Amino acid sequence: MKINAENLSFRELNEKIRSSKSRKIEIENMLGQRYTGSGCTGKDIHISGIPGNALGAYLTGTDITVYGNAQDAVGDAMNDGTITIHGNVGDAAGYGMRDGKILVKGSAGYRAGIHMKEYMEKKPLMVIGGKTGDFLAEYQAGGKIIVLGIGSENACPVGDFCGTGMHGGVMYIRTEHKPDLPPQVLCEDADKADIKAIKADVELFAKKFGYEADRLLDSHFFKLTPNTNNPYRRLYVNN
């Protein structure tokens, strides 16, 4: 099914998506409509244009592909499915995401991965091909974030305050330049076991966007995890 989003409000567009009996939906001429695919189940949505805020919020078992950029809060609290962005994303991508995958060919704005979480087998994944703004993985409680830093090899690809409030999950940063981190975040050189742990994720990214996975994996990565010996409670509790 094809939908021409020109002159459609975000409510009208979402109603067309939800009421369609087709699994595959192609949306053309999109320009800033919000909440596209919000709470959607069982669809394969392809978007030409620029979706507005909260693309794929509360997504459950739907795949969304954007052939361009996307705005803020991509995958806000998503439960399952995959969001693939062939461009850049704005701020707070993956805010509170609970499961599923967000793959971004380009860069992300501020606060990517904020409040990501996991529960038992539900472990969300975000792979960012370029660089990120400040506060990456702020308050991260679970899941996996991989920043590949493609095109930013001469500098650290993450901004300031990376991992602030991080108390779960893991980050992998492809760079030779150690990020500036709070003492509550541990930073280690990724070893062979770590590279093995991200191999399938990087291969998926490379397949989506036309990169060579082996060349990306044959690089130096830092592994970032919470420092349980120096928890954030010491900032607030006098003991």
Disulfide bonds with the S-S distance in Angstrom:
none
